[in-house]
């Protein structure tokens, strides 16, 4: 059985984007093991279809949409229950050595479902509102509204917990 798909290309693709896909899946599924399964499924799909991409941004956008769609399918399945394992949240804070306040991640995880991914893509991955709207298939104004409402909810929650006094953070990590 001959196998022509470039193994090095796939490994390189996986290494470049595995952590990002994992974080997106984790934000959707709120469970380490389900997120790992989702990452495996997303990359297995690419391997089966022998997909190659024109450039870095195309492959990144494709993986974000694939991860989002796979996770939505999992969440729609009859056996899936909404659950959050807060012990695993700190794992998100140390991926790629990016310093993210664990209190903020905890509160982002508690945001309503529709706000989590736009917040993640905007603040962690650095996408613009326009790019997020294209990736998620939403209007730019919808994304702007979701980000604004998410910021307000986060601010209120952080004030309530004593981490934010309206001017600056009281505690840093």
N, C-alpha and C positions, 0 to 999 in steps of 0.2 A: 504494500500500500504506500504510494508516494504521497508525501506531504510537502506542499509548496509554500505554505504560509510562513512568512519570515518570523522565526522564533525570537530573534533578537529585537525586532520591532515591537512585538507583543510584550516582551519582558520590559522593554524601555517604557512603553505606554503604561503598563501596570505600575511600574516604580514611580513614574511621574505623577500619577493621579490617584493611586490607591487610597492615600490618606484623605484626600478631598472627598472621594466617593464615600468612604467610610463615614466621615463626619456628616455628610448630607443624609445618608441612610440612618445614622444614629439620631439625627434631629427629627426625622420622620417617625422612626420606629421606637425610639426611647429604650432600646435594649441592645446591649453589646452583641449578643449572639445572633439576634435577628439581623442586625446591621452587617455582621460578618457574612451571613448567608446571602444577604442582598448584594454585597460587594462581589461575592463569588458569582452570583447569577448574572450581574451586569457584565463582568469581564468574560464569563463563559459565553454569553451571547455574542460578544465581539469576536471571540475566538471561533465560534461556530460559523459565523457569517464572514469571517476573514476580512473584517473591515479595516480599511486604511483611510487616514484623514489627510486633508490638504495641508493643514497647519496646526499649530499648537492650540489656538483659540477654537478651531472647529472641533478638535477632539475633546477639549475641555467642555465646551457647550453640549456636545453630544452626550458625554458622560453624565453631566448634571441632569439633563432631561431624562436620560435612561434611568438613572438612579431614582429620580422623582417619580417617574411612571411606575417603576417596579414597586417602590414603597407604597404608592397609592393602591396598587393592586393587592398588596399584602394586607394593607389596612382595611380594604373592602372585604377580605375573606371572612367567612363566618366564624372562624375560630379565634381570630385576632382580638385580643382585649387591650385596651389602653392601659399601659403600665409604664412606670418610670423607676429605674434603679438608680437612685441618687448617688450611690457609692461609685458608680462608673463615670459620673460627670467630670471628676478631676482628670480622668484619662483624656478627655477632650481638651483640657487646658494645657496639656504637655505635648500634644502632637505637633511636630515640626518646630519644637522649641518656641512657639509663639506664646507670648505672655498675655494670657487673658484672665481677667479676674474671675475666679470660680463662683463668686456670688452673682456676678452678672450672667454667667453661663447657666447657673441654676435657675435664675429668674427668666432667662430666655426660654429655657425648657418648659417653664410653666406658662408661657404665653399661649394664647389661643392658637390652634393649629395653623391657621392661615397666615400668621405673622412670623413664624419661626424661620422659614426658608428665606423670605426676603431679607430679614435681619441678618441672617448668616451670610448670604451672598453679598450684601452691601458692605457690612462691617468687617467680615473676616476674609472673604475672597476678593473684595475690592471692586466688585462690578458696579457700574453706573445704573441708575434707575432705568434708563433706556435698555441696557443690556439685560437686566433682570426681567423687564417686561417681555422682551423677545424670548428669553429662555423659558419663562413660565407661561407664556401665552396670555398675558394679561395686559390691560392698558397701562400706560405710564402713570396716569393719574391714580389708578387703583394701587399700584406699587407705592407711589408717594403717600397715599392715604394710609396704607398698611404700615409703612415705616413710621409715619407720624404717630399713629395710634399706638404702635409698639413702643416707641420712645416714651410716650406719656404713661403707658402702663408700667414700663420698667422704672421710670422716675418715681411714680407713686409707690411702687413696691419697695424700691430701695430706700425711699424716705421713711416708709413704714418700718422697715427693718433697721433703720438708723445708720445706713451706709451713705446717705446723701442728704445734705442739709439745704439744698436748693441753690447752693453756690459752687460747692466742690465736694468731691468725695471725702468722707471722713476717714476711710480706711483704704489703704492700697495694698496690693500684693506684690 
